[in-house]
Amino acid sequence: MTGGSTLVNLLDFDLDGLAAWCEGLGEKRFRAVQLFRWIHQKGAADFAQMSDLAKSLRDKLSGAAELRGLQVISEQRSADGTVKWLFDVGGGNAVESVFIPEDDRGTLCISSQAGCAVGCRFCSTGHQGFSRNLTTGEIVAQLWFAEHRLRAAANSQERQIDNVVMMGMGEPLQNYAALVPALTIMLDDHGYGLSRRRVTVSTSGVVPMIDRLREDCPAALAVSLHAPDDALRDQLVPLNRKYPLAELLATCRRYLDAAPRDFITFEYCMLDGVNDAPEQAQELVRLVSGQSAASRGVGRVPCKLNLIPFNPFPASGLKRSPRERVIAFAKVLQDAGIVTTIRKTRGDDIAAACGQLAGEVQDRTNARERLARRRETIPIAVAGDAA
């Protein structure tokens, strides 16, 4: 749970941080490794359960530390097996995490902020505004809880989550200091042992932090693109005004030098009458091929395009592209040799689908008013459709 406890929350530490903290207790690194395994591999929350730790260490821990997870406000299960949890993070804020079971893997979508300050036009989270960054412990607690909750439900000690996507509430790269230790815990063989290819950071395009992530902890990268040119992306993803497409694509090219995959995933939310025309698909091909005005000089960016059906919400003023138009858009990309997928919508009956996560946010940014004003800049044809 969150709150004003003076005890150190051990979920805040990656292994190096935990070893340093244990050293302050007079303990050697191997004790920190044992403790780390108990926490993350076994899901133990009670130091008394940690039977191979010396009683003297357990006594030290009980007086100085705790495993402080997040209080679960609600758990919802979709007809398709998707599970959504709403977690209390204090101060009137709540964040959401979503587990998506598939035949070959289990994916957990994790939040990094209470709300989001980016304000993408089509995202329900952005319309809730922004309250604060989550701590490393609050990010990790979502995985810690979900993994061991799912194991208990399956009556199994086998791993249930082998794919993590930082695609929940928030812009992960605007919470960089808490994000990197959380990723390190997920990747550590003494923690969750996830592959770098199976941990994805999704960003709306915070260019300097993409470069830092390349140096510090290069996980798989997904970039929210959503438009083939700067004029439209300025409207849909306000961050584009600070980091336009030429800069974004250049940093994506640099990232590939250290990336665990040999491509960048570009996410593209399909919006009826906004970004789904065949001509825009052709411009998108030129963009990622280094042939458009925005990407000339950058060169081709090896990529996969993930087309996402828009999940409508009342304040957006936008509609989902008809399926036949999405398929036609995909065909233009595929005919140009670009690997293209159409994301299957999961969990939309419990508002757990992409772009729907909203939680509860004590907004400090007046998001509703700002986004309402921005609606006036949407193309007339779309505004007319959205009455």
WOTA-V136499 format. One line per field, one symbol per residue. ss: DSSP state (a for helix, b for strand, c for the rest). phi: phi as a letter, one per 30 degrees, with the letter a starting at -180 (. if undefined). burial: # if it has 9 or more other C-alpha atoms within 8 Angstrom, else .. Layout:
ss: ???
phi: ???
burial: ???
//
This chain:
ss: cccccccbbaaaccaaaaaaaaaaccccaaaaaaaaaaaaccccccaaacccccaaaaaaaaaabbccccbbbbbbbcccccbbbbbbbbccbbbbbbbbbccccbbbbcccbbbccccccccaaaaccbbbbccaaaaaaaaaaaaaaaaaaaccccccccbbbbcccccaaaaaaaaaaaaaaaaccccccccaaabbbbbcccaaaaaaaaaacccbbbbbcccccaaaaaaacaaaacccaaaaaaaaaaaccccccccbbbbbbbbccccccaaaaaaaaaaaccccccccccccccbbbbbbbccccaaacccbccaaaaaaaaaaaaacccbbbbbccccaaacccccccccbccccccaaaaaaaaaaaccaaaaaacc
phi: .ckcddddddddcdddddddddedcicddddddedededcdcidccdddddcdeedddddddcbbaccdcdddabbcddcjdbbcccdciiicbbcbbcbdbdcacccccccbdjacdiddccdedddibcadddeddddeddeddedddddddhbcdeccbbbbdbddjcedcbddddddddeddddddcciddedcbcccbdjdeddddddedcadddbbcdciacbddddeddbeddddbdeedddddddddddcddccacdcdbddceicbcdeddddddedddciccedcdjdjdceabccdcddcdbeddibbddeedddddddddddddicdbbcdddbiddbhcdeicdbhbbddcbhdeddddddedcdeeddeddcd
burial: .#......#######..###.##...###.###########.##..#..#..#...##.###..########..#.##..#########..##########...###########################..#.#############.###.......##############.##.###########.#####.############.###.##..##############.#########..###########.##..##..###########.####.#############.###.##.#.##########...######...##.###.###...#####..####.#.############...##..#..##..#...##....
//
